[in-house]
Amino acid sequence: HTFRLRHNHGVYRAYHGPALRARFQHKGCRFCRVLKRGQQSVTGGLEGAAGGDKASHPAKGEGLLEMDEHVAVFHDAFPGARIHLQIVPWKHIPSMWELTPPDLPLLQHMREVGLRVACRLLPGVEPSQVRLGFHSLPSVPHLHLHCLVLPLAGPTSALKHDPRVSPIFVPLEEVVQDLEHREIALRQSY
């Protein structure tokens, strides 16, 4: 798997997923545990949504904001914006490097759910105020889409969540485009 990533100066470089694969393991995945607990009891978890309280993270006792048969949504433990959500698939996918063209409907669903929950938590939010993307080197080895309602919390957050200055933040649109190009290439090879 190859994704294009932007350096600070607009230069593209490539990361290769298989080389990173050894770093990720399903055993002991923190998000898998959060999802399992959330499946047993969903508490709503809307308190403190705008406050960015670390206690609002499900791993610290708070429930899931929303879940369906494909994904669950909860607050980020260390928010980088006034609303910072994690959209996590039930299916254990270690990172964006493991995505394949058949995962495109899942990514579209993750996008729709993230936008819907962000708009519910902060009425009046426009889609243009929401940033969606992945970290190329995630802190948790389970695919999770960051959904941030702009503006970002500060310069530290920009280093992690602004694709103009961060080489590790990859917008959802870039990942989707790469998968669509791979799908076309696969079709043409037959």
MDAnalysis code that builds the backbone (N, CA, C; Angstrom):
import MDAnalysis as mda
import numpy as np

u = mda.Universe.empty(570, n_residues=190, atom_resindex=np.repeat(np.arange(190), 3), trajectory=True)
u.add_TopologyAttr("name", ["N", "CA", "C"] * 190)
u.add_TopologyAttr("resid", np.arange(1, 191))
u.add_TopologyAttr("resname", ["HIS", "THR", "PHE", "ARG", "LEU", "ARG", "HIS", "ASN", "HIS", "GLY", "VAL", "TYR", "ARG", "ALA", "TYR", "HIS", "GLY", "PRO", "ALA", "LEU", "ARG", "ALA", "ARG", "PHE", "GLN", "HIS", "LYS", "GLY", "CYS", "ARG", "PHE", "CYS", "ARG", "VAL", "LEU", "LYS", "ARG", "GLY", "GLN", "GLN", "SER", "VAL", "THR", "GLY", "GLY", "LEU", "GLU", "GLY", "ALA", "ALA", "GLY", "GLY", "ASP", "LYS", "ALA", "SER", "HIS", "PRO", "ALA", "LYS", "GLY", "GLU", "GLY", "LEU", "LEU", "GLU", "MET", "ASP", "GLU", "HIS", "VAL", "ALA", "VAL", "PHE", "HIS", "ASP", "ALA", "PHE", "PRO", "GLY", "ALA", "ARG", "ILE", "HIS", "LEU", "GLN", "ILE", "VAL", "PRO", "TRP", "LYS", "HIS", "ILE", "PRO", "SER", "MET", "TRP", "GLU", "LEU", "THR", "PRO", "PRO", "ASP", "LEU", "PRO", "LEU", "LEU", "GLN", "HIS", "MET", "ARG", "GLU", "VAL", "GLY", "LEU", "ARG", "VAL", "ALA", "CYS", "ARG", "LEU", "LEU", "PRO", "GLY", "VAL", "GLU", "PRO", "SER", "GLN", "VAL", "ARG", "LEU", "GLY", "PHE", "HIS", "SER", "LEU", "PRO", "SER", "VAL", "PRO", "HIS", "LEU", "HIS", "LEU", "HIS", "CYS", "LEU", "VAL", "LEU", "PRO", "LEU", "ALA", "GLY", "PRO", "THR", "SER", "ALA", "LEU", "LYS", "HIS", "ASP", "PRO", "ARG", "VAL", "SER", "PRO", "ILE", "PHE", "VAL", "PRO", "LEU", "GLU", "GLU", "VAL", "VAL", "GLN", "ASP", "LEU", "GLU", "HIS", "ARG", "GLU", "ILE", "ALA", "LEU", "ARG", "GLN", "SER", "TYR"])
u.atoms.positions = np.array([
    [0.845, -1.172, 0.000],
    [0.000, 0.000, 0.000],
    [0.886, 1.230, 0.000],
    [0.579, 2.189, -0.839],
    [1.350, 3.421, -0.877],
    [0.402, 4.605, -0.830],
    [0.644, 5.536, 0.085],
    [-0.111, 6.768, 0.155],
    [0.851, 7.920, -0.033],
    [0.382, 8.978, -0.660],
    [1.205, 10.173, -0.808],
    [1.039, 11.005, 0.454],
    [2.143, 11.437, 1.019],
    [2.099, 12.311, 2.188],
    [2.836, 13.591, 1.878],
    [2.347, 14.683, 2.424],
    [2.932, 15.987, 2.163],
    [3.936, 16.342, 3.243],
    [5.099, 16.802, 2.839],
    [6.061, 17.396, 3.763],
    [5.633, 18.830, 4.014],
    [6.248, 19.490, 4.951],
    [5.932, 20.887, 5.246],
    [6.092, 21.788, 4.028],
    [6.967, 21.457, 3.123],
    [7.241, 22.316, 1.980],
    [6.513, 21.866, 0.717],
    [5.465, 21.056, 0.849],
    [4.681, 20.645, -0.296],
    [5.304, 19.514, -1.103],
    [6.393, 18.935, -0.635],
    [7.043, 17.832, -1.337],
    [6.356, 16.536, -0.923],
    [6.086, 15.679, -1.884],
    [5.428, 14.418, -1.565],
    [6.463, 13.324, -1.350],
    [6.146, 12.454, -0.428],
    [6.971, 11.268, -0.202],
    [6.011, 10.107, -0.009],
    [6.512, 8.932, -0.057],
    [5.642, 7.761, 0.072],
    [6.011, 6.958, 1.311],
    [4.991, 6.447, 1.958],
    [5.157, 5.496, 3.046],
    [4.633, 4.164, 2.525],
    [5.218, 3.105, 2.895],
    [4.760, 1.801, 2.436],
    [4.196, 1.016, 3.612],
    [2.911, 0.701, 3.516],
    [2.204, 0.025, 4.583],
    [2.809, -1.274, 5.056],
    [3.186, -2.186, 4.165],
    [3.698, -3.469, 4.633],
    [4.912, -3.337, 5.553],
    [5.720, -2.314, 5.350],
    [6.890, -2.126, 6.206],
    [6.480, -1.759, 7.623],
    [5.319, -1.124, 7.764],
    [4.847, -0.725, 9.088],
    [4.002, -1.805, 9.758],
    [3.551, -2.772, 8.992],
    [2.602, -3.758, 9.482],
    [3.076, -4.493, 10.733],
    [4.359, -4.766, 10.823],
    [4.883, -5.508, 11.968],
    [4.689, -4.750, 13.270],
    [4.573, -3.426, 13.202],
    [4.414, -2.610, 14.400],
    [3.036, -2.785, 15.032],
    [2.039, -3.175, 14.257],
    [0.678, -3.220, 14.746],
    [0.229, -4.645, 15.043],
    [-0.431, -4.786, 16.189],
    [-0.971, -6.090, 16.568],
    [-2.377, -5.901, 17.110],
    [-3.238, -6.855, 16.833],
    [-4.615, -6.815, 17.314],
    [-4.661, -7.107, 18.810],
    [-3.816, -7.970, 19.277],
    [-3.787, -8.371, 20.688],
    [-3.513, -7.152, 21.573],
    [-4.392, -6.929, 22.522],
    [-4.202, -5.832, 23.451],
    [-4.604, -4.471, 22.916],
    [-5.351, -4.413, 21.821],
    [-5.757, -3.140, 21.223],
    [-6.691, -2.380, 22.173],
    [-6.305, -1.173, 22.524],
    [-7.085, -0.342, 23.445],
    [-8.467, -0.019, 22.879],
    [-8.556, 0.308, 21.580],
    [-9.856, 0.642, 20.997],
    [-10.763, -0.580, 20.925],
    [-10.201, -1.759, 20.700],
    [-11.030, -2.974, 20.708],
    [-11.668, -3.160, 22.087],
    [-10.906, -2.865, 23.149],
    [-11.456, -2.967, 24.510],
    [-12.549, -1.930, 24.738],
    [-12.325, -0.687, 24.263],
    [-13.323, 0.369, 24.402],
    [-14.604, -0.031, 23.674],
    [-14.470, -0.564, 22.471],
    [-15.643, -0.970, 21.699],
    [-16.381, -2.116, 22.378],
    [-15.632, -3.042, 22.936],
    [-16.269, -4.169, 23.626],
    [-17.063, -3.675, 24.830],
    [-16.476, -2.763, 25.613],
    [-17.186, -2.195, 26.769],
    [-18.398, -1.411, 26.310],
    [-18.241, -0.646, 25.215],
    [-19.343, 0.163, 24.699],
    [-20.485, -0.683, 24.198],
    [-20.171, -1.843, 23.669],
    [-21.191, -2.752, 23.172],
    [-22.039, -3.270, 24.335],
    [-21.409, -3.444, 25.487],
    [-22.109, -3.963, 26.656],
    [-23.034, -2.926, 27.268],
    [-22.615, -1.642, 27.238],
    [-23.486, -0.601, 27.774],
    [-23.099, 0.753, 27.212],
    [-24.017, 1.356, 26.489],
    [-23.790, 2.676, 25.925],
    [-24.412, 3.678, 26.878],
    [-23.599, 4.638, 27.353],
    [-24.093, 5.579, 28.357],
    [-24.460, 6.930, 27.785],
    [-24.282, 7.162, 26.506],
    [-24.632, 8.450, 25.917],
    [-23.435, 9.356, 25.765],
    [-22.758, 9.671, 26.845],
    [-21.493, 10.377, 26.813],
    [-21.501, 11.775, 26.232],
    [-22.626, 12.501, 26.259],
    [-22.632, 13.827, 25.667],
    [-22.169, 14.905, 26.640],
    [-22.064, 14.584, 27.929],
    [-21.631, 15.570, 28.906],
    [-20.194, 15.974, 28.631],
    [-19.909, 17.245, 28.767],
    [-18.537, 17.731, 28.605],
    [-18.059, 17.739, 27.169],
    [-18.964, 17.640, 26.204],
    [-18.546, 17.547, 24.810],
    [-17.756, 18.763, 24.360],
    [-18.220, 19.931, 24.720],
    [-17.516, 21.129, 24.272],
    [-16.333, 21.467, 25.164],
    [-16.279, 20.885, 26.352],
    [-15.227, 21.224, 27.290],
    [-13.906, 20.545, 27.033],
    [-13.887, 19.475, 26.276],
    [-12.642, 18.788, 25.991],
    [-12.040, 18.126, 27.216],
    [-12.875, 17.674, 28.109],
    [-12.401, 17.051, 29.331],
    [-11.831, 15.675, 29.042],
    [-10.643, 15.391, 29.577],
    [-10.003, 14.097, 29.328],
    [-10.847, 12.950, 29.871],
    [-11.645, 13.233, 30.897],
    [-12.482, 12.185, 31.471],
    [-13.580, 11.746, 30.512],
    [-13.812, 12.506, 29.425],
    [-14.873, 12.142, 28.488],
    [-14.461, 11.008, 27.557],
    [-13.225, 10.564, 27.635],
    [-12.763, 9.450, 26.804],
    [-13.311, 8.150, 27.371],
    [-13.861, 7.269, 26.512],
    [-14.455, 6.047, 27.030],
    [-13.490, 5.198, 27.840],
    [-12.211, 5.265, 27.528],
    [-11.244, 4.483, 28.285],
    [-11.152, 4.981, 29.717],
    [-11.652, 6.189, 29.968],
    [-11.615, 6.763, 31.310],
    [-13.006, 6.713, 31.944],
    [-13.904, 5.877, 31.420],
    [-15.192, 5.680, 32.056],
    [-16.392, 6.279, 31.343],
    [-16.201, 7.089, 30.348],
    [-17.315, 7.710, 29.643],
    [-17.795, 6.784, 28.531],
    [-19.070, 6.884, 28.165],
    [-19.615, 6.009, 27.152],
    [-19.417, 6.506, 25.734],
    [-19.904, 5.722, 24.811],
    [-19.836, 6.062, 23.391],
    [-20.921, 7.078, 23.068],
    [-20.617, 7.974, 22.136],
    [-21.590, 8.973, 21.716],
    [-22.628, 8.378, 20.781],
    [-22.166, 7.465, 19.938],
    [-23.056, 6.828, 18.974],
    [-22.392, 5.550, 18.494],
    [-23.221, 4.583, 18.142],
    [-22.679, 3.385, 17.511],
    [-23.741, 2.780, 16.616],
    [-23.279, 2.087, 15.591],
    [-24.163, 1.328, 14.713],
    [-23.451, 0.022, 14.388],
    [-23.899, -0.669, 13.378],
    [-23.321, -1.977, 13.063],
    [-21.916, -1.896, 12.475],
    [-21.475, -0.687, 12.080],
    [-20.159, -0.548, 11.445],
    [-19.137, 0.229, 12.268],
    [-19.593, 1.249, 13.002],
    [-18.660, 2.140, 13.702],
    [-19.188, 2.552, 15.069],
    [-18.266, 3.083, 15.870],
    [-18.607, 3.714, 17.147],
    [-17.903, 5.062, 17.186],
    [-18.479, 6.001, 17.938],
    [-17.935, 7.359, 18.020],
    [-17.747, 7.725, 19.486],
    [-16.587, 8.298, 19.791],
    [-16.347, 8.818, 21.127],
    [-15.415, 10.013, 21.049],
    [-15.321, 10.750, 22.150],
    [-14.442, 11.926, 22.207],
    [-12.983, 11.489, 22.228],
    [-12.123, 12.300, 21.629],
    [-10.687, 12.078, 21.705],
    [-10.235, 12.358, 23.135],
    [-9.312, 11.551, 23.642],
    [-8.815, 11.723, 25.008],
    [-8.042, 13.022, 25.178],
    [-7.414, 13.499, 24.111],
    [-6.623, 14.726, 24.154],
    [-7.075, 15.620, 22.999],
    [-8.213, 16.312, 23.180],
    [-8.817, 17.046, 22.060],
    [-7.931, 18.141, 21.501],
    [-7.952, 18.220, 20.172],
    [-7.200, 19.242, 19.466],
    [-8.080, 20.357, 18.930],
    [-9.374, 20.318, 19.279],
    [-10.335, 21.330, 18.840],
    [-11.510, 21.308, 19.811],
    [-12.424, 22.266, 19.659],
    [-13.557, 22.322, 20.596],
    [-14.384, 21.050, 20.557],
    [-14.516, 20.437, 19.394],
    [-15.085, 19.097, 19.264],
    [-14.037, 18.265, 18.531],
    [-13.629, 17.172, 19.135],
    [-12.640, 16.276, 18.515],
    [-13.109, 14.848, 18.781],
    [-13.601, 14.225, 17.735],
    [-14.176, 12.891, 17.834],
    [-13.272, 11.851, 17.197],
    [-13.435, 10.611, 17.635],
    [-12.812, 9.452, 17.003],
    [-13.949, 8.611, 16.434],
    [-13.888, 8.299, 15.149],
    [-14.845, 7.398, 14.525],
    [-14.073, 6.112, 14.269],
    [-14.487, 5.044, 14.955],
    [-13.717, 3.802, 14.990],
    [-14.568, 2.646, 14.448],
    [-14.066, 1.929, 13.442],
    [-14.835, 0.781, 12.936],
    [-14.768, -0.399, 13.902],
    [-15.837, -1.182, 13.932],
    [-15.837, -2.399, 14.743],
    [-14.818, -3.392, 14.197],
    [-14.720, -3.433, 12.881],
    [-13.741, -4.314, 12.235],
    [-12.341, -3.811, 12.595],
    [-11.501, -4.704, 13.098],
    [-10.148, -4.299, 13.473],
    [-9.288, -4.176, 12.221],
    [-8.974, -2.928, 11.883],
    [-8.055, -2.604, 10.786],
    [-6.925, -1.842, 11.470],
    [-5.701, -2.344, 11.429],
    [-4.623, -1.724, 12.207],
    [-4.345, -0.257, 11.894],
    [-4.439, 0.142, 10.644],
    [-4.150, 1.542, 10.299],
    [-4.658, 1.828, 8.893],
    [-4.497, 3.073, 8.454],
    [-4.925, 3.427, 7.099],
    [-4.128, 2.684, 6.040],
    [-2.944, 2.200, 6.408],
    [-2.094, 1.475, 5.451],
    [-2.702, 0.129, 5.068],
    [-3.581, -0.388, 5.878],
    [-4.201, -1.683, 5.617],
    [-5.497, -1.571, 4.821],
    [-5.936, -0.364, 4.526],
    [-7.172, -0.179, 3.762],
    [-7.000, -0.649, 2.324],
    [-8.076, -1.179, 1.776],
    [-8.098, -1.640, 0.391],
    [-9.352, -1.058, -0.281],
    [-9.444, -1.102, -1.602],
    [-10.629, -0.552, -2.279],
    [-11.968, -1.056, -1.738],
    [-12.111, -2.323, -1.323],
    [-13.406, -2.723, -0.755],
    [-13.783, -1.986, 0.539],
    [-12.834, -1.265, 1.153],
    [-13.123, -0.502, 2.373],
    [-13.699, 0.877, 2.085],
    [-13.819, 1.259, 0.810],
    [-14.342, 2.588, 0.469],
    [-15.732, 2.866, 1.054],
    [-16.691, 1.920, 1.016],
    [-17.997, 2.195, 1.646],
    [-17.872, 2.439, 3.159],
    [-16.968, 1.733, 3.825],
    [-16.755, 1.964, 5.250],
    [-16.252, 3.383, 5.488],
    [-15.306, 3.851, 4.688],
    [-14.784, 5.207, 4.842],
    [-15.872, 6.248, 4.616],
    [-16.718, 6.035, 3.617],
    [-17.832, 6.951, 3.364],
    [-18.782, 6.974, 4.561],
    [-19.048, 5.811, 5.128],
    [-19.924, 5.727, 6.298],
    [-19.290, 6.442, 7.498],
    [-17.992, 6.251, 7.700],
    [-17.294, 6.914, 8.804],
    [-17.405, 8.433, 8.646],
    [-17.266, 8.923, 7.420],
    [-17.382, 10.357, 7.144],
    [-18.779, 10.864, 7.511],
    [-19.800, 10.166, 7.028],
    [-21.183, 10.579, 7.286],
    [-21.500, 10.596, 8.774],
    [-21.068, 9.565, 9.492],
    [-21.341, 9.484, 10.925],
    [-20.605, 10.606, 11.668],
    [-19.350, 10.836, 11.315],
    [-18.590, 11.895, 11.970],
    [-19.230, 13.258, 11.792],
    [-19.632, 13.574, 10.565],
    [-20.284, 14.858, 10.313],
    [-21.603, 14.972, 11.066],
    [-22.382, 13.891, 11.084],
    [-23.680, 13.911, 11.768],
    [-23.511, 14.154, 13.271],
    [-22.572, 13.449, 13.895],
    [-22.376, 13.603, 15.342],
    [-21.816, 14.986, 15.660],
    [-20.883, 15.484, 14.854],
    [-20.323, 16.822, 15.075],
    [-21.432, 17.873, 15.002],
    [-22.327, 17.754, 14.030],
    [-23.428, 18.707, 13.885],
    [-24.428, 18.584, 15.032],
    [-24.595, 17.391, 15.562],
    [-25.489, 17.202, 16.704],
    [-24.897, 17.844, 17.962],
    [-23.593, 17.705, 18.158],
    [-22.948, 18.257, 19.348],
    [-22.822, 19.777, 19.298],
    [-22.678, 20.315, 18.099],
    [-22.490, 21.753, 17.933],
    [-23.400, 22.221, 16.797],
    [-24.675, 22.451, 17.097],
    [-25.624, 22.847, 16.055],
    [-25.138, 24.075, 15.279],
    [-25.393, 24.053, 13.986],
    [-24.997, 25.164, 13.130],
    [-23.644, 24.976, 12.468],
    [-22.963, 23.893, 12.785],
    [-21.660, 23.632, 12.178],
    [-21.851, 23.287, 10.711],
    [-21.049, 23.904, 9.862],
    [-21.054, 23.615, 8.431],
    [-20.000, 22.549, 8.142],
    [-20.211, 21.685, 7.147],
    [-19.207, 20.680, 6.791],
    [-17.826, 21.269, 6.508],
    [-17.781, 22.508, 6.019],
    [-16.489, 23.142, 5.733],
    [-15.712, 23.464, 7.017],
    [-16.373, 23.444, 8.169],
    [-15.726, 23.703, 9.450],
    [-15.215, 22.421, 10.098],
    [-15.400, 21.295, 9.428],
    [-15.024, 20.003, 10.004],
    [-13.839, 19.432, 9.232],
    [-12.812, 19.038, 9.953],
    [-11.630, 18.419, 9.340],
    [-11.662, 16.928, 9.671],
    [-11.529, 16.109, 8.630],
    [-11.538, 14.653, 8.775],
    [-10.237, 14.081, 8.243],
    [-9.611, 13.201, 9.010],
    [-8.368, 12.615, 8.526],
    [-7.791, 11.588, 9.483],
    [-6.691, 11.008, 9.034],
    [-6.008, 9.952, 9.777],
    [-4.577, 10.386, 10.087],
    [-4.013, 9.812, 11.134],
    [-2.579, 9.962, 11.387],
    [-1.870, 8.826, 10.658],
    [-0.815, 9.177, 9.935],
    [-0.074, 8.145, 9.202],
    [0.681, 7.221, 10.153],
    [1.005, 7.713, 11.322],
    [1.627, 6.901, 12.374],
    [0.728, 7.013, 13.601],
    [-0.319, 6.195, 13.663],
    [-1.313, 6.356, 14.728],
    [-0.780, 5.946, 16.105],
    [-1.330, 6.593, 17.124],
    [-0.943, 6.273, 18.494],
    [-1.601, 4.985, 18.974],
    [-2.736, 4.630, 18.385],
    [-3.442, 3.385, 18.719],
    [-3.537, 2.560, 17.437],
    [-3.100, 1.308, 17.472],
    [-3.100, 0.488, 16.252],
    [-4.475, -0.081, 15.895],
    [-5.423, 0.811, 15.709],
    [-6.774, 0.458, 15.277],
    [-7.239, 1.673, 14.477],
    [-7.670, 1.462, 13.248],
    [-8.091, 2.561, 12.389],
    [-9.058, 3.468, 13.141],
    [-8.791, 4.770, 13.115],
    [-9.707, 5.744, 13.703],
    [-9.619, 7.045, 12.929],
    [-10.782, 7.530, 12.552],
    [-10.893, 8.774, 11.800],
    [-11.036, 9.920, 12.789],
    [-10.149, 10.907, 12.687],
    [-10.258, 12.106, 13.512],
    [-11.275, 13.032, 12.867],
    [-12.197, 13.536, 13.671],
    [-13.212, 14.481, 13.224],
    [-13.096, 15.698, 14.133],
    [-12.567, 16.794, 13.601],
    [-12.328, 17.994, 14.396],
    [-13.157, 19.156, 13.866],
    [-13.848, 19.856, 14.776],
    [-14.574, 21.057, 14.393],
    [-13.618, 22.224, 14.591],
    [-13.311, 22.926, 13.488],
    [-12.357, 24.023, 13.511],
    [-12.947, 25.239, 14.226],
    [-12.108, 26.084, 14.816],
    [-10.660, 26.122, 14.692],
    [-9.979, 25.115, 15.613],
    [-8.719, 24.819, 15.296],
    [-7.928, 23.938, 16.133],
    [-7.594, 24.648, 17.439],
    [-7.237, 23.862, 18.454],
    [-7.008, 24.399, 19.790],
    [-5.751, 25.249, 19.903],
    [-4.777, 25.068, 19.032],
    [-3.557, 25.857, 19.124],
    [-2.459, 25.294, 18.257],
    [-1.246, 25.838, 18.389],
    [-0.141, 25.413, 17.524],
    [0.231, 23.939, 17.681],
    [0.137, 23.415, 18.886],
    [0.456, 21.998, 19.090],
    [-0.533, 21.121, 18.334],
    [-1.795, 21.506, 18.370],
    [-2.815, 20.751, 17.643],
    [-2.584, 20.829, 16.138],
    [-2.146, 21.981, 15.651],
    [-1.872, 22.131, 14.213],
    [-0.759, 21.187, 13.777],
    [0.221, 20.966, 14.646],
    [1.311, 20.053, 14.301],
    [0.821, 18.623, 14.119],
    [-0.308, 18.285, 14.747],
    [-0.853, 16.929, 14.649],
    [-2.037, 16.811, 13.697],
    [-2.767, 17.929, 13.442],
    [-4.044, 17.817, 12.730],
    [-4.228, 18.793, 11.580],
    [-3.184, 19.470, 11.148],
    [-3.310, 20.387, 10.021],
    [-2.433, 19.880, 8.878],
    [-3.032, 19.404, 7.786],
    [-2.232, 18.834, 6.697],
    [-1.294, 19.834, 6.029],
    [-1.517, 21.137, 6.249],
    [-0.619, 22.143, 5.661],
    [0.721, 22.194, 6.385],
    [0.737, 21.795, 7.665],
    [1.990, 21.849, 8.437],
    [2.411, 20.503, 9.004],
    [1.532, 19.538, 8.965],
    [1.822, 18.240, 9.571],
    [2.069, 17.166, 8.520],
    [3.233, 16.541, 8.551],
    [3.475, 15.449, 7.612],
    [2.762, 14.157, 8.019],
    [2.193, 14.116, 9.238],
    [1.548, 12.874, 9.682],
    [0.032, 12.877, 9.526],
    [-0.597, 14.034, 9.310],
    [-2.049, 14.086, 9.182],
    [-2.435, 13.990, 7.710],
    [-3.195, 12.953, 7.389],
    [-3.609, 12.716, 6.004],
    [-5.122, 12.903, 5.913],
    [-5.580, 13.896, 5.150],
    [-7.020, 14.113, 5.012],
    [-7.724, 12.880, 4.435],
    [-8.933, 12.662, 4.900],
    [-9.741, 11.532, 4.430],
    [-9.844, 11.535, 2.913],
    [-10.004, 12.704, 2.302],
    [-10.160, 12.782, 0.848],
    [-8.952, 12.199, 0.114],
    [-7.741, 12.424, 0.635],
    [-6.541, 11.876, -0.005],
    [-6.514, 10.356, 0.072],
    [-6.927, 9.810, 1.196],
    [-6.948, 8.356, 1.356],
    [-7.976, 7.753, 0.402],
    [-9.152, 8.376, 0.327],
    [-10.209, 7.889, -0.569],
    [-9.745, 7.956, -2.027],
    [-9.126, 9.067, -2.425],
    [-8.636, 9.193, -3.804],
    [-7.611, 8.117, -4.129],
    [-6.712, 7.849, -3.197],
    [-5.701, 6.821, -3.433],
    [-6.354, 5.447, -3.613],
    [-7.331, 5.129, -2.777],
    [-8.019, 3.838, -2.891],
    [-8.806, 3.751, -4.196],
    [-9.439, 4.847, -4.610],
    [-10.176, 4.844, -5.877],
    [-9.226, 4.628, -7.051],
    [-8.045, 5.236, -7.012],
    [-7.055, 5.042, -8.079],
    [-6.580, 3.591, -8.106],
    [-6.397, 3.009, -6.936],
    [-5.983, 1.599, -6.891],
    [-7.077, 0.695, -7.425],
    [-8.334, 1.026, -7.117],
    [-9.450, 0.222, -7.606],
    [-9.504, 0.273, -9.134],
    [-9.305, 1.444, -9.720],
    [-9.299, 1.601, -11.177],
    [-8.138, 0.804, -11.784],
    [-6.978, 0.902, -11.156],
    [-5.809, 0.178, -11.655],
    [-6.038, -1.337, -11.608],
    [-6.693, -1.810, -10.545],
    [-6.993, -3.245, -10.445],
    [-7.947, -3.678, -11.552],
    [-8.961, -2.862, -11.816],
    [-9.926, -3.198, -12.879],
    [-9.238, -3.239, -14.252],
    [-8.337, -2.293, -14.486],
    [-7.681, -2.212, -15.782],
    [-6.667, -3.341, -15.972],
    [-6.220, -3.926, -14.879],
    [-5.225, -5.003, -15.012],
    [-5.860, -6.341, -15.410],
    [-7.197, -6.413, -15.354],
    [-7.858, -7.666, -15.725],
    [-8.243, -7.699, -17.173],
])
